Amino acid sequence: MGRVHPTTGLFILLLVTGCAGGTAGTAPGDVKAYGLELPDILEALQRGEGREALTYYEREAANLERQGARLEAVRAYHAAAQIALRLGAYQRGIEGRRAPEARSSDAGDRA
């Protein structure tokens, strides 16, 4: 068996461990997940996936809120607001920042 070029071995290692960029591990139709920490948010923007990430965060926040996971929902709304403001989608950014606040005041009105 012949020798493998060092960069080929590195590429295979990165591909297997999932460290290579892109969507190598996702099948068509799968939704890519994004982390909720600031470095994850900034990384999505740097990869040019801001709009995709914004849609993901908004959808995830709504799902988490329906499940009663308020803390995680707030974090997802915050991530959506960070992305929206950096994309210049100011109205969506403001809505993302106010979402948990508005919902808690709505619940208080019903009590």
Backbone as ProteinMPNN parsed JSONL, in Angstrom:
{"seq_chain_A": "MGRVHPTTGLFILLLVTGCAGGTAGTAPGDVKAYGLELPDILEALQRGEGREALTYYEREAANLERQGARLEAVRAYHAAAQIALRLGAYQRGIEGRRAPEARSSDAGDRA", "coords_chain_A": {"N_chain_A": [[0.849, -1.167, 0.0], [0.535, 2.245, -0.804], [1.992, 5.38, 0.306], [0.139, 7.861, 2.104], [-0.564, 11.178, 1.329], [0.406, 13.813, 3.544], [-1.396, 16.03, 3.893], [-3.736, 14.983, 2.902], [-4.309, 12.997, 4.756], [-4.788, 14.621, 7.002], [-7.031, 16.039, 6.116], [-8.894, 13.946, 5.928], [-8.999, 13.182, 8.612], [-10.09, 15.548, 9.756], [-12.546, 15.582, 8.456], [-13.756, 13.232, 9.381], [-13.893, 13.738, 12.14], [-15.573, 15.869, 12.179], [-14.682, 18.466, 12.146], [-14.181, 19.895, 9.898], [-15.311, 22.6, 7.936], [-18.6, 23.57, 6.656], [-21.379, 21.554, 5.497], [-20.998, 18.812, 5.911], [-21.891, 16.739, 7.585], [-24.657, 16.79, 7.457], [-27.735, 15.769, 6.122], [-29.583, 16.29, 3.061], [-32.243, 18.547, 3.541], [-32.132, 18.435, 6.281], [-31.992, 20.439, 9.244], [-29.628, 22.768, 10.124], [-27.99, 23.097, 13.206], [-27.279, 25.657, 15.585], [-25.034, 26.984, 18.022], [-25.684, 28.596, 21.207], [-23.988, 30.379, 22.412], [-21.975, 33.401, 22.44], [-19.524, 33.194, 20.866], [-20.337, 31.164, 19.072], [-22.418, 32.409, 17.737], [-21.096, 34.546, 16.479], [-19.382, 33.085, 14.86], [-21.162, 31.853, 13.069], [-22.013, 34.107, 11.679], [-19.574, 34.907, 10.508], [-19.173, 32.805, 8.76], [-21.007, 33.412, 6.889], [-23.611, 32.664, 7.31], [-25.655, 34.054, 8.507], [-28.425, 34.803, 8.077], [-29.65, 32.286, 7.895], [-29.018, 31.303, 10.428], [-30.386, 33.17, 12.019], [-33.08, 32.601, 11.418], [-33.135, 29.988, 12.419], [-32.615, 30.448, 15.204], [-34.844, 32.009, 15.954], [-36.964, 30.226, 15.467], [-36.211, 28.117, 17.154], [-36.302, 29.4, 19.658], [-39.06, 29.94, 19.916], [-40.045, 27.3, 19.942], [-38.8, 26.285, 22.278], [-39.952, 27.937, 24.177], [-42.642, 27.16, 24.003], [-42.352, 24.632, 25.059], [-41.911, 25.199, 27.65], [-39.396, 25.794, 28.553], [-38.059, 28.249, 29.697], [-35.605, 29.66, 30.284], [-33.765, 28.676, 28.373], [-35.171, 29.453, 26.122], [-35.076, 32.249, 26.345], [-32.343, 32.608, 26.0], [-32.088, 31.776, 23.334], [-33.711, 33.684, 22.054], [-32.159, 35.914, 22.621], [-29.82, 35.284, 21.178], [-30.923, 35.363, 18.597], [-31.563, 38.077, 18.47], [-28.991, 39.216, 18.613], [-27.852, 38.317, 16.194], [-29.676, 39.437, 14.346], [-29.382, 42.221, 14.752], [-26.732, 42.562, 13.965], [-26.968, 41.944, 11.3], [-28.351, 44.048, 10.393], [-31.058, 43.944, 10.531], [-32.993, 45.512, 12.117], [-35.592, 45.778, 13.245], [-36.368, 43.113, 13.676], [-34.383, 42.458, 15.472], [-35.008, 44.077, 17.666], [-37.515, 43.025, 18.308], [-36.713, 40.452, 19.035], [-35.231, 40.988, 21.337], [-37.211, 41.966, 23.004], [-39.024, 39.918, 23.244], [-39.121, 37.871, 25.424], [-39.715, 39.572, 27.56], [-42.125, 40.799, 26.773], [-43.815, 38.578, 26.671], [-43.815, 37.755, 29.338], [-45.085, 39.89, 30.531], [-47.56, 39.712, 29.325], [-48.477, 37.349, 30.438], [-48.713, 38.163, 33.067], [-50.804, 39.965, 32.855], [-52.956, 38.296, 32.521], [-53.208, 37.081, 34.919]], "CA_chain_A": [[0.0, 0.0, 0.0], [1.337, 3.453, -0.921], [1.887, 6.384, 1.369], [-0.903, 8.877, 1.984], [-0.024, 12.538, 1.463], [0.049, 14.333, 4.885], [-2.594, 16.88, 3.906], [-4.89, 14.112, 2.677], [-4.603, 12.397, 6.056], [-5.369, 15.663, 7.848], [-8.382, 16.303, 5.625], [-9.738, 12.818, 6.322], [-9.189, 13.3, 10.059], [-11.044, 16.631, 10.013], [-13.851, 15.183, 7.951], [-14.294, 12.205, 10.279], [-14.199, 14.308, 13.448], [-16.564, 16.93, 12.045], [-14.071, 19.773, 12.317], [-14.143, 20.599, 8.622], [-16.479, 23.474, 7.787], [-19.609, 23.139, 5.706], [-22.487, 20.737, 5.972], [-20.633, 17.431, 5.605], [-22.629, 15.789, 8.396], [-26.097, 16.971, 7.387], [-28.388, 15.273, 4.922], [-30.473, 17.299, 2.476], [-33.49, 18.724, 4.279], [-31.842, 18.573, 7.713], [-31.785, 21.799, 9.698], [-28.36, 22.921, 10.825], [-28.146, 23.664, 14.549], [-26.284, 26.654, 15.956], [-24.875, 27.144, 19.453], [-26.267, 29.812, 21.767], [-22.951, 31.233, 22.993], [-21.534, 34.472, 21.553], [-18.593, 32.726, 19.823], [-21.102, 30.419, 18.073], [-23.168, 33.405, 16.973], [-20.141, 35.257, 15.623], [-18.881, 32.132, 13.873], [-22.196, 31.72, 12.036], [-21.938, 35.323, 10.872], [-18.344, 34.872, 9.731], [-19.342, 31.814, 7.691], [-22.021, 33.89, 5.959], [-24.862, 31.951, 7.585], [-26.42, 34.882, 9.427], [-29.884, 34.711, 7.878], [-30.042, 30.928, 8.256], [-28.923, 31.219, 11.888], [-31.465, 33.98, 12.582], [-34.298, 31.801, 11.298], [-33.005, 28.878, 13.362], [-32.75, 30.935, 16.582], [-36.236, 32.418, 16.182], [-37.786, 29.008, 15.527], [-35.819, 27.385, 18.36], [-36.812, 30.136, 20.82], [-40.499, 29.7, 20.007], [-40.233, 25.898, 20.361], [-38.409, 26.156, 23.683], [-40.956, 28.627, 24.991], [-43.826, 26.284, 24.043], [-42.029, 23.493, 25.917], [-41.779, 25.677, 29.019], [-37.978, 25.963, 28.88], [-37.934, 29.708, 29.58], [-34.227, 30.126, 30.26], [-33.209, 28.363, 27.063], [-35.877, 30.289, 25.149], [-34.51, 33.6, 26.45], [-31.015, 32.567, 25.374], [-32.281, 31.69, 21.887], [-34.174, 35.011, 21.624], [-31.0, 36.799, 22.694], [-28.986, 34.955, 20.026], [-31.612, 35.893, 17.416], [-31.408, 39.536, 18.491], [-27.595, 39.522, 18.277], [-27.688, 38.09, 14.75], [-30.497, 40.401, 13.615], [-28.776, 43.554, 14.833], [-25.502, 42.558, 13.163], [-27.368, 41.888, 9.896], [-29.074, 45.269, 10.055], [-32.499, 43.674, 10.619], [-33.186, 46.141, 13.42], [-36.917, 45.476, 13.8], [-36.322, 41.743, 14.204], [-33.505, 42.493, 16.643], [-35.772, 44.661, 18.772], [-38.53, 42.037, 18.68], [-36.022, 39.365, 19.729], [-34.853, 41.442, 22.678], [-38.407, 42.217, 23.804], [-39.907, 38.745, 23.262], [-39.388, 37.314, 26.761], [-40.312, 40.629, 28.381], [-43.517, 40.952, 26.354], [-44.566, 37.391, 27.043], [-44.005, 37.711, 30.776], [-46.095, 40.89, 30.896], [-48.854, 39.16, 28.89], [-48.895, 36.355, 31.441], [-49.098, 38.909, 34.248], [-52.098, 40.569, 32.617], [-53.984, 37.274, 32.634], [-53.298, 36.589, 36.307]], "C_chain_A": [[0.892, 1.226, 0.0], [1.119, 4.4, 0.24], [0.771, 7.373, 1.06], [-0.258, 10.238, 2.205], [-0.469, 13.115, 2.81], [-1.202, 15.196, 4.9], [-3.853, 16.064, 3.658], [-5.305, 13.455, 3.993], [-5.262, 13.38, 6.998], [-6.804, 15.955, 7.431], [-9.333, 15.191, 6.064], [-10.019, 12.873, 7.824], [-10.214, 14.38, 10.398], [-12.447, 16.256, 9.569], [-14.515, 14.182, 8.892], [-14.693, 12.801, 11.621], [-15.209, 15.439, 13.379], [-15.991, 18.316, 12.209], [-13.967, 20.542, 11.012], [-15.414, 21.418, 8.499], [-17.481, 22.889, 6.814], [-20.654, 22.26, 6.355], [-22.232, 19.265, 5.697], [-21.487, 16.432, 6.373], [-24.134, 15.911, 8.306], [-26.626, 16.454, 6.065], [-29.262, 16.371, 4.344], [-31.787, 17.357, 3.237], [-33.294, 18.834, 5.776], [-31.61, 20.039, 8.042], [-30.485, 21.844, 10.477], [-28.627, 23.586, 12.169], [-26.992, 24.621, 14.824], [-26.243, 26.752, 17.475], [-25.395, 28.493, 19.92], [-25.241, 30.764, 22.372], [-22.488, 32.268, 21.962], [-20.524, 34.004, 20.512], [-19.303, 31.937, 18.719], [-21.858, 31.369, 17.149], [-22.241, 34.11, 15.985], [-19.582, 34.348, 14.535], [-19.887, 31.945, 12.733], [-22.178, 32.934, 11.11], [-20.707, 35.315, 9.975], [-18.428, 33.88, 8.583], [-20.376, 32.264, 6.662], [-23.368, 33.222, 6.135], [-25.776, 32.737, 8.51], [-27.922, 34.725, 9.288], [-30.409, 33.324, 8.252], [-30.043, 30.769, 9.778], [-30.055, 31.996, 12.551], [-32.781, 33.209, 12.544], [-34.283, 30.643, 12.294], [-33.263, 29.348, 14.796], [-34.193, 31.345, 16.889], [-37.146, 31.203, 16.333], [-37.499, 28.231, 16.813], [-36.36, 28.069, 19.62], [-38.309, 29.884, 21.007], [-40.784, 28.271, 20.471], [-39.907, 25.708, 21.833], [-39.431, 26.809, 24.606], [-42.225, 27.778, 25.112], [-43.604, 25.097, 24.97], [-41.868, 23.903, 27.376], [-40.343, 25.868, 29.476], [-37.622, 27.45, 28.724], [-36.495, 30.198, 29.488], [-33.587, 29.877, 28.894], [-33.867, 29.202, 25.973], [-35.324, 31.71, 25.152], [-33.145, 33.645, 25.786], [-31.13, 32.521, 23.857], [-32.794, 33.02, 21.331], [-33.012, 36.005, 21.617], [-30.067, 36.55, 21.502], [-29.604, 35.503, 18.743], [-31.447, 37.408, 17.339], [-29.987, 39.937, 18.108], [-27.351, 39.393, 16.779], [-28.425, 39.18, 13.968], [-29.856, 41.785, 13.619], [-27.511, 43.63, 13.994], [-25.796, 42.474, 11.666], [-28.068, 43.166, 9.456], [-30.582, 45.081, 10.035], [-32.963, 44.191, 11.979], [-34.533, 45.808, 14.045], [-36.943, 44.075, 14.393], [-35.435, 41.673, 15.445], [-34.221, 43.028, 17.862], [-36.836, 43.674, 19.249], [-37.905, 40.885, 19.451], [-35.649, 39.747, 21.143], [-36.073, 41.609, 23.574], [-39.269, 40.981, 23.992], [-40.147, 38.189, 24.66], [-40.086, 38.314, 27.67], [-41.799, 40.774, 28.053], [-44.362, 39.76, 26.792], [-44.8, 37.319, 28.548], [-45.026, 38.741, 31.212], [-47.478, 40.458, 30.449], [-49.376, 38.169, 29.911], [-49.357, 37.057, 32.709], [-50.465, 39.563, 34.096], [-53.234, 39.568, 32.799], [-54.186, 36.816, 34.064], [-54.295, 37.366, 37.13]], "O_chain_A": [[1.895, 1.263, 0.713], [0.196, 4.244, 1.039], [0.498, 7.68, -0.1], [0.502, 10.427, 3.155], [-1.624, 12.924, 3.191], [-1.997, 15.102, 5.835], [-4.926, 16.415, 4.151], [-6.492, 13.365, 4.309], [-6.194, 13.022, 7.717], [-7.687, 16.101, 8.276], [-10.445, 15.461, 6.518], [-11.148, 12.638, 8.256], [-11.101, 14.163, 11.224], [-13.425, 16.583, 10.242], [-15.711, 14.284, 9.165], [-15.718, 12.419, 12.186], [-15.66, 15.923, 14.417], [-16.749, 19.268, 12.397], [-13.688, 21.741, 11.03], [-16.482, 20.971, 8.916], [-17.242, 21.838, 6.219], [-20.8, 22.22, 7.577], [-23.143, 18.542, 5.294], [-21.782, 15.36, 5.844], [-24.841, 15.198, 9.018], [-26.027, 16.679, 5.014], [-29.646, 17.294, 5.063], [-32.376, 16.32, 3.542], [-34.198, 19.282, 6.481], [-31.094, 20.794, 7.217], [-30.27, 21.044, 11.387], [-29.406, 24.535, 12.251], [-25.873, 24.417, 14.354], [-27.269, 26.623, 18.142], [-25.529, 29.424, 19.125], [-25.604, 31.859, 22.804], [-22.596, 32.04, 20.757], [-20.653, 34.388, 19.35], [-18.917, 32.029, 17.554], [-21.927, 31.158, 15.939], [-22.563, 34.25, 14.805], [-19.336, 34.795, 13.415], [-19.5, 31.885, 11.566], [-22.313, 32.794, 9.894], [-20.793, 35.68, 8.802], [-17.815, 34.093, 7.537], [-20.598, 31.574, 5.667], [-24.183, 33.213, 5.213], [-26.588, 32.148, 9.224], [-28.62, 34.534, 10.284], [-31.477, 33.198, 8.851], [-30.958, 30.172, 10.346], [-30.624, 31.534, 13.54], [-33.511, 33.173, 13.535], [-35.294, 30.352, 12.933], [-34.037, 28.725, 15.523], [-34.702, 31.056, 17.972], [-37.996, 31.16, 17.223], [-38.417, 27.749, 17.477], [-36.823, 27.397, 20.541], [-38.769, 29.644, 22.124], [-41.667, 28.055, 21.301], [-40.651, 25.047, 22.557], [-39.733, 26.292, 25.682], [-42.813, 27.684, 26.189], [-44.545, 24.607, 25.595], [-41.705, 23.047, 28.246], [-40.095, 26.081, 30.663], [-36.976, 27.851, 27.756], [-36.202, 31.078, 28.679], [-32.945, 30.764, 28.33], [-33.21, 29.615, 25.017], [-35.125, 32.306, 24.093], [-32.821, 34.607, 25.089], [-30.344, 33.164, 23.163], [-32.367, 33.444, 20.257], [-32.899, 36.834, 20.714], [-29.579, 37.499, 20.887], [-28.896, 36.045, 17.896], [-31.216, 37.956, 16.261], [-29.797, 40.895, 17.359], [-26.719, 40.255, 16.169], [-27.87, 39.772, 13.043], [-29.802, 42.444, 12.581], [-27.244, 44.658, 13.373], [-24.971, 42.884, 10.85], [-28.347, 43.345, 8.27], [-31.31, 45.96, 9.573], [-33.284, 43.411, 12.876], [-34.612, 45.579, 15.252], [-37.477, 43.867, 15.483], [-35.716, 40.907, 16.366], [-34.064, 42.503, 18.965], [-37.035, 43.505, 20.452], [-38.492, 40.391, 20.414], [-35.739, 38.924, 22.054], [-35.977, 41.411, 24.785], [-40.171, 40.993, 24.831], [-41.305, 38.045, 25.051], [-40.953, 37.94, 28.461], [-42.631, 40.861, 28.956], [-45.499, 39.928, 27.233], [-45.858, 36.874, 28.991], [-45.765, 38.504, 32.167], [-48.47, 40.786, 31.101], [-50.569, 38.147, 30.217], [-50.294, 36.597, 33.362], [-51.203, 39.705, 35.071], [-54.342, 39.941, 33.184], [-55.217, 36.228, 34.391], [-54.483, 37.073, 38.31]]}, "name": "protein", "num_of_chains": 1, "seq": "MGRVHPTTGLFILLLVTGCAGGTAGTAPGDVKAYGLELPDILEALQRGEGREALTYYEREAANLERQGARLEAVRAYHAAAQIALRLGAYQRGIEGRRAPEARSSDAGDRA"}
